Amino acid sequence: MRLRPEQHLRRQGDIRAVRELGSRLDCRSFTLWWRIRDPLEASGVSSRVAVIASIASVGAAVPRNRAKRRLREIFRSHQSLLPAGSDLLLVARAAVNRRSFAELENNFTEACGRIRSVV
């Protein structure tokens, strides 16, 4: 199942805002940057995500695409754990394809719990 278009964080300004104004969590296999949007900015969409996998950190096209697919699926299936109006930036690391899917899910759910405890 695909993400809806309004769930994608696409504009460079939005991504930059998450990096500059948001907070960072280290999740071993990936880095999670997060920011809660202002209620005026959040137009009914609960959360948005951008997934980044670079050649330098993950590798060639096939491992990069696999890493992005895995992280998008984890977000899609666990987005209900996030606070409303949150923007996420998931940055894949080299270890993302070496870890099991269950371990990645566990890391993501732990990160969601840490985000909820701060908000």
Backbone as a printed PyTorch tensor [residue, N CA C, xyz], in Angstrom:
tensor([[[ 0.8350, -1.1720,  0.0000],
         [ 0.0000,  0.0000,  0.0000],
         [ 0.8890,  1.2470,  0.0000]],

        [[ 0.5320,  2.2070, -0.8220],
         [ 1.3420,  3.4020, -0.9890],
         [ 0.9270,  4.4940, -0.0050]],

        [[ 1.8470,  5.4230,  0.2080],
         [ 1.5210,  6.6080,  0.9880],
         [ 0.7080,  7.5570,  0.1260]],

        [[-0.2010,  8.2660,  0.7450],
         [-0.9670,  9.2750,  0.0180],
         [-0.0450, 10.4450, -0.3140]],

        [[-0.3130, 11.1620, -1.3880],
         [ 0.5620, 12.2800, -1.7660],
         [ 0.7400, 13.3200, -0.6660]],

        [[-0.2890, 13.5590,  0.1350],
         [-0.1620, 14.5550,  1.1990],
         [ 0.6640, 14.0670,  2.3800]],

        [[ 1.0530, 12.7870,  2.3800],
         [ 1.8980, 12.2510,  3.4380],
         [ 3.3810, 12.3770,  3.1090]],

        [[ 3.7010, 12.7900,  1.8970],
         [ 5.0930, 12.9470,  1.4910],
         [ 5.5740, 14.3450,  1.8380]],

        [[ 6.7310, 14.4440,  2.3770],
         [ 7.3890, 15.7150,  2.6430],
         [ 8.2880, 15.9770,  1.4460]],

        [[ 7.8850, 16.8770,  0.5580],
         [ 8.5730, 17.0190, -0.7190],
         [ 9.3320, 18.3290, -0.8890]],

        [[ 8.7840, 19.4280, -0.4090],
         [ 9.4150, 20.7260, -0.6380],
         [10.7240, 20.8460,  0.1190]],

        [[11.7240, 21.3960, -0.5480],
         [13.0420, 21.5490,  0.0620],
         [12.9670, 22.4160,  1.3130]],

        [[12.1050, 23.4300,  1.2990],
         [11.9500, 24.2870,  2.4710],
         [11.3950, 23.5440,  3.6670]],

        [[10.4620, 22.6180,  3.4240],
         [ 9.9020, 21.8160,  4.5170],
         [10.9510, 20.8650,  5.0920]],

        [[11.7230, 20.2540,  4.2170],
         [12.7770, 19.3350,  4.6640],
         [13.8380, 20.1050,  5.4520]],

        [[14.2040, 21.2860,  4.9580],
         [15.1890, 22.1150,  5.6470],
         [14.6740, 22.5390,  7.0160]],

        [[13.3820, 22.8380,  7.1210],
         [12.7990, 23.2300,  8.4050],
         [12.8750, 22.0910,  9.4150]],

        [[12.6570, 20.8710,  8.9610],
         [12.7550, 19.7210,  9.8680],
         [14.1850, 19.5850, 10.3830]],

        [[15.1590, 19.7600,  9.5040],
         [16.5630, 19.6420,  9.9100],
         [16.9980, 20.7700, 10.8290]],

        [[16.5980, 22.0010, 10.5090],
         [17.0830, 23.1580, 11.2640],
         [16.2880, 23.4270, 12.5390]],

        [[14.9870, 23.2200, 12.5070],
         [14.1440, 23.5460, 13.6490],
         [13.7330, 22.3260, 14.4620]],

        [[13.9410, 21.1420, 13.9000],
         [13.4970, 19.9280, 14.5600],
         [14.5420, 19.3230, 15.4740]],

        [[14.2420, 18.1320, 15.9360],
         [15.1300, 17.3830, 16.8250],
         [15.5880, 16.1140, 16.1310]],

        [[16.6750, 15.5580, 16.6140],
         [17.2900, 14.3830, 15.9900],
         [17.3170, 13.2250, 16.9680]],

        [[16.9890, 12.0360, 16.4650],
         [17.0890, 10.8080, 17.2480],
         [17.9490,  9.8050, 16.4990]],

        [[18.8600,  9.1730, 17.1980],
         [19.6950,  8.1370, 16.5980],
         [19.0000,  6.7910, 16.7980]],

        [[18.6820,  6.1260, 15.7050],
         [17.9690,  4.8410, 15.7650],
         [18.8370,  3.7030, 15.2350]],

        [[20.1200,  3.7860, 15.4070],
         [21.1110,  2.7960, 14.9890],
         [21.2150,  2.6420, 13.4770]],

        [[20.2060,  2.1390, 12.8270],
         [20.2560,  1.8730, 11.3900],
         [19.8120,  3.0670, 10.5570]],

        [[19.1980,  4.0170, 11.1860],
         [18.7610,  5.2250, 10.5010],
         [18.7020,  6.3610, 11.5090]],

        [[18.7160,  7.5630, 10.9930],
         [18.5780,  8.7530, 11.8190],
         [17.1940,  9.3330, 11.5740]],

        [[16.5250,  9.7200, 12.6310],
         [15.1800, 10.2580, 12.5310],
         [15.2070, 11.7100, 12.9940]],

        [[14.8850, 12.6210, 12.0890],
         [14.7080, 14.0280, 12.4220],
         [13.2010, 14.2500, 12.4990]],

        [[12.7290, 14.9930, 13.4830],
         [11.3030, 15.2100, 13.6280],
         [11.0060, 16.6350, 14.0710]],

        [[ 9.8270, 17.0860, 13.6830],
         [ 9.3600, 18.4270, 14.0260],
         [ 7.8330, 18.3980, 14.0350]],

        [[ 7.2350, 19.0520, 15.0180],
         [ 5.7860, 19.1860, 15.0720],
         [ 5.4270, 20.5040, 14.3950]],

        [[ 4.5640, 20.4320, 13.3730],
         [ 4.1420, 21.6320, 12.6610],
         [ 3.2030, 22.4740, 13.5180]],

        [[ 3.1370, 23.7580, 13.1950],
         [ 2.1630, 24.6390, 13.8270],
         [ 0.7650, 24.1650, 13.4350]],

        [[-0.2130, 24.3490, 14.3060],
         [-1.5860, 23.9340, 13.9560],
         [-2.1030, 24.6110, 12.6880]],

        [[-1.6320, 25.8210, 12.4000],
         [-2.0690, 26.5010, 11.1810],
         [-1.4660, 25.8590,  9.9340]],

        [[-0.2340, 25.3190, 10.0710],
         [ 0.4270, 24.6450,  8.9460],
         [-0.1810, 23.2730,  8.6860]],

        [[-0.5190, 22.5700,  9.7500],
         [-1.0420, 21.2030,  9.6350],
         [-2.4660, 21.2670,  9.0980]],

        [[-2.6250, 20.9280,  7.8570],
         [-3.9380, 21.0510,  7.2080],
         [-4.6600, 19.7120,  7.1630]],

        [[-4.9370, 19.1380,  8.3160],
         [-5.6950, 17.9080,  8.3630],
         [-4.8740, 16.6430,  8.1850]],

        [[-3.6420, 16.7500,  7.6950],
         [-2.7970, 15.5800,  7.5040],
         [-2.0730, 15.3060,  8.8100]],

        [[-2.1260, 14.0750,  9.2700],
         [-1.5430, 13.7640, 10.5690],
         [-0.0270, 13.8600, 10.5610]],

        [[ 0.6630, 13.1980,  9.6510],
         [ 2.1170, 13.2650,  9.6150],
         [ 2.6230, 13.0900,  8.1980]],

        [[ 3.7970, 13.6550,  7.9600],
         [ 4.4260, 13.5750,  6.6450],
         [ 5.8460, 13.0430,  6.8260]],

        [[ 6.3830, 12.4470,  5.7610],
         [ 7.7100, 11.8500,  5.8510],
         [ 8.4870, 12.0830,  4.5590]],

        [[ 9.8150, 12.1960,  4.7190],
         [10.7520, 12.1760,  3.6040],
         [11.8090, 11.1430,  3.9630]],

        [[12.1470, 10.2850,  3.0110],
         [13.1340,  9.2390,  3.2360],
         [14.3360,  9.5260,  2.3500]],

        [[15.5220,  9.5370,  2.9680],
         [16.7510,  9.8430,  2.2490],
         [17.7100,  8.6710,  2.4080]],

        [[18.2650,  8.2250,  1.2840],
         [19.2930,  7.1780,  1.2890],
         [20.3430,  7.5920,  0.2600]],

        [[21.5160,  7.9370,  0.7240],
         [22.5460,  8.4300, -0.1880],
         [23.4490,  7.2990, -0.6760]],

        [[24.1030,  7.5560, -1.7840],
         [25.0520,  6.5860, -2.3370],
         [26.1870,  6.3520, -1.3540]],

        [[26.6570,  7.4230, -0.7260],
         [27.7890,  7.3120,  0.1900],
         [27.4780,  6.4410,  1.4020]],

        [[26.2610,  6.5300,  1.9110],
         [25.9660,  5.7800,  3.1260],
         [25.3670,  4.4040,  2.8700]],

        [[24.5390,  4.2540,  1.8440],
         [23.8320,  2.9880,  1.6380],
         [24.4080,  2.1800,  0.4740]],

        [[24.7950,  2.8450, -0.6010],
         [25.3710,  2.1300, -1.7280],
         [24.6740,  2.4620, -3.0330]],

        [[24.7800,  1.5630, -3.9690],
         [24.2410,  1.7690, -5.3140],
         [22.7140,  1.7700, -5.3080]],

        [[22.1110,  1.7750, -6.4790],
         [20.6710,  1.9770, -6.6330],
         [19.8310,  0.8980, -5.9420]],

        [[20.1790, -0.3460, -6.0950],
         [19.3430, -1.4200, -5.5380],
         [19.3000, -1.3640, -4.0140]],

        [[20.4350, -1.2750, -3.3170],
         [20.3500, -1.1550, -1.8540],
         [19.6740,  0.1320, -1.3870]],

        [[19.8690,  1.2330, -2.1140],
         [19.2180,  2.4970, -1.7490],
         [17.7080,  2.3760, -1.8610]],

        [[17.2310,  1.8150, -2.9500],
         [15.7920,  1.6570, -3.1310],
         [15.1910,  0.7050, -2.1010]],

        [[15.9150, -0.3540, -1.7790],
         [15.4310, -1.2950, -0.7620],
         [15.3330, -0.6060,  0.5980]],

        [[16.3490,  0.1780,  0.9310],
         [16.3410,  0.8960,  2.2050],
         [15.1600,  1.8590,  2.2760]],

        [[14.9150,  2.5880,  1.2010],
         [13.8020,  3.5430,  1.1900],
         [12.4560,  2.8230,  1.2740]],

        [[12.3060,  1.7090,  0.5650],
         [11.0500,  0.9360,  0.6360],
         [10.7870,  0.4550,  2.0490]],

        [[11.8260, -0.0550,  2.7170],
         [11.6680, -0.5720,  4.0690],
         [11.2780,  0.5430,  5.0500]],

        [[11.9480,  1.6820,  4.9550],
         [11.6430,  2.7740,  5.8730],
         [10.2660,  3.3770,  5.6140]],

        [[ 9.8810,  3.4820,  4.3500],
         [ 8.5340,  3.9800,  4.0430],
         [ 7.4620,  3.0430,  4.5870]],

        [[ 7.6630,  1.7440,  4.4640],
         [ 6.6920,  0.7690,  4.9650],
         [ 6.5930,  0.8300,  6.4870]],

        [[ 7.7140,  0.9950,  7.1600],
         [ 7.6880,  1.1100,  8.6160],
         [ 6.9060,  2.3560,  9.0240]],

        [[ 7.1500,  3.4610,  8.3470],
         [ 6.3970,  4.6780,  8.6420],
         [ 4.9070,  4.4630,  8.3770]],

        [[ 4.5810,  3.8780,  7.2420],
         [ 3.1820,  3.6840,  6.8710],
         [ 2.4420,  2.8460,  7.9040]],

        [[ 3.0760,  1.7920,  8.3800],
         [ 2.3790,  0.8950,  9.2950],
         [ 2.3530,  1.3920, 10.7420]],

        [[ 3.2380,  2.3210, 11.1010],
         [ 3.2970,  2.7840, 12.4970],
         [ 3.0710,  4.2840, 12.6490]],

        [[ 2.5190,  4.9420, 11.6480],
         [ 2.3390,  6.3850, 11.7310],
         [ 1.3240,  6.7970, 12.7900]],

        [[ 0.4810,  5.8810, 13.2170],
         [-0.4960,  6.1980, 14.2630],
         [ 0.1820,  6.4330, 15.6170]],

        [[ 1.4300,  5.9960, 15.7760],
         [ 2.1560,  6.1900, 17.0270],
         [ 2.7250,  7.5990, 17.1610]],

        [[ 2.7150,  8.3580, 16.0730],
         [ 3.2970,  9.6950, 16.0660],
         [ 2.2720, 10.7370, 16.4860]],

        [[ 2.7350, 11.8470, 17.0640],
         [ 1.8130, 12.9390, 17.3770],
         [ 1.2370, 13.5460, 16.1010]],

        [[ 0.0590, 14.1050, 16.1920],
         [-0.5830, 14.7160, 15.0270],
         [ 0.2240, 15.9250, 14.5590]],

        [[ 0.3190, 16.0870, 13.2470],
         [ 1.0190, 17.2280, 12.6730],
         [ 2.5250, 17.1250, 12.7110]],

        [[ 3.0560, 15.9240, 12.7260],
         [ 4.5100, 15.7740, 12.7930],
         [ 5.1010, 15.5700, 11.4020]],

        [[ 6.2860, 16.1320, 11.2160],
         [ 7.0700, 15.9290, 10.0040],
         [ 8.2920, 15.1140, 10.3650]],

        [[ 8.5640, 14.0720,  9.5790],
         [ 9.7140, 13.1980,  9.8350],
         [10.6510, 13.2150,  8.6480]],

        [[11.9290, 13.0910,  8.9480],
         [12.9510, 12.9100,  7.9420],
         [13.7290, 11.6730,  8.3580]],

        [[13.6240, 10.5960,  7.5850],
         [14.3210,  9.3470,  7.8770],
         [15.5400,  9.2570,  6.9700]],

        [[16.7250,  9.2280,  7.5640],
         [17.9670,  9.1780,  6.8090],
         [18.5790,  7.7950,  7.0330]],

        [[18.6340,  7.0100,  5.9590],
         [19.1300,  5.6320,  6.0520],
         [20.6450,  5.6110,  6.2250]],

        [[21.1110,  4.6360,  6.9650],
         [22.5410,  4.3830,  7.1390],
         [22.8760,  3.0470,  6.4870]],

        [[24.1570,  2.7340,  6.4540],
         [24.6070,  1.5010,  5.7960],
         [23.9900,  0.2520,  6.4300]],

        [[23.7250,  0.2920,  7.7260],
         [23.2270, -0.8940,  8.4340],
         [21.7580, -1.1750,  8.2030]],

        [[21.0360, -0.2800,  7.5290],
         [19.5900, -0.4550,  7.3880],
         [19.2380, -1.7270,  6.6180]],

        [[20.0360, -2.1350,  5.6630],
         [19.7520, -3.3480,  4.8970],
         [20.3190, -4.6090,  5.5420]],

        [[21.1620, -4.4500,  6.5480],
         [21.7130, -5.6140,  7.2460],
         [20.8580, -6.0310,  8.4400]],

        [[19.9930, -5.1660,  8.8850],
         [19.1280, -5.4630, 10.0290],
         [17.8320, -6.1140,  9.5520]],

        [[17.2330, -6.8830, 10.4360],
         [15.9470, -7.4950, 10.0910],
         [14.8580, -6.4200, 10.1260]],

        [[13.7880, -6.6960,  9.4080],
         [12.6720, -5.7510,  9.3540],
         [12.0800, -5.5560, 10.7450]],

        [[11.9900, -6.6210, 11.5150],
         [11.4320, -6.5330, 12.8690],
         [12.2900, -5.6370, 13.7570]],

        [[13.5970, -5.7080, 13.6000],
         [14.4900, -4.8620, 14.3880],
         [14.3310, -3.3870, 14.0070]],

        [[14.1820, -3.1190, 12.7120],
         [13.9490, -1.7510, 12.2590],
         [12.6220, -1.2220, 12.8040]],

        [[11.5860, -2.0520, 12.7730],
         [10.2890, -1.6570, 13.3210],
         [10.3940, -1.3460, 14.8100]],

        [[11.1220, -2.1680, 15.5220],
         [11.3080, -1.9630, 16.9530],
         [12.0180, -0.6370, 17.2200]],

        [[13.0710, -0.3390, 16.4490],
         [13.7800,  0.9310, 16.6000],
         [12.8520,  2.1130, 16.3300]],

        [[12.0100,  1.9990, 15.3090],
         [11.0920,  3.0800, 14.9590],
         [10.0420,  3.2830, 16.0480]],

        [[ 9.4760,  2.2060, 16.5650],
         [ 8.4510,  2.3430, 17.5970],
         [ 9.0410,  2.9220, 18.8860]],

        [[10.2790,  2.5490, 19.2120],
         [10.9510,  3.1490, 20.3690],
         [11.1370,  4.6480, 20.1610]],

        [[11.5280,  5.0360, 18.9490],
         [11.7120,  6.4500, 18.6350],
         [10.3870,  7.2000, 18.7360]],

        [[ 9.3020,  6.5810, 18.2790],
         [ 7.9800,  7.2110, 18.3870],
         [ 7.5970,  7.4180, 19.8500]],

        [[ 7.9400,  6.4600, 20.6860],
         [ 7.6800,  6.6020, 22.1210],
         [ 8.4700,  7.7470, 22.7250]],

        [[ 9.7350,  7.9070, 22.2930],
         [10.5380,  9.0230, 22.7970],
         [ 9.9680, 10.3650, 22.3230]],

        [[ 9.4850, 10.4120, 21.0820],
         [ 8.8860, 11.6470, 20.5710],
         [ 7.6290, 11.9960, 21.3510]],

        [[ 6.8000, 10.9920, 21.6030],
         [ 5.5460, 11.2260, 22.3530],
         [ 5.8420, 11.6910, 23.7750]],

        [[ 6.9220, 11.1860, 24.3940],
         [ 7.2360, 11.5860, 25.7640],
         [ 7.7120, 13.0360, 25.8230]],

        [[ 8.3040, 13.5410, 24.7540],
         [ 8.7760, 14.9260, 24.7230],
         [ 7.6290, 15.8760, 24.4640]],

        [[ 6.7070, 15.4610, 23.5960],
         [ 5.5930, 16.3500, 23.2180],
         [ 4.5700, 16.3110, 24.2630]]])
